[in-house]
């Protein structure tokens, strides 16, 4: 019984960790996308100013 309980809690903890890990990945991907968007916007601005 104790073994089953231990396994259950361990799997729950692993699941929790998994969810946090996925959230962290999602956050980093979003920040990376934001950075790329800002960078492309800035380069577009520089290009527009340079060609004017």
Secondary structure, DSSP 8 states (H G I E B T S, - for coil): -HHHHHHHHHHHHHHHHHHHHHHHHHHHHHHHHHHHHHHHHHHHHHHHHHH-
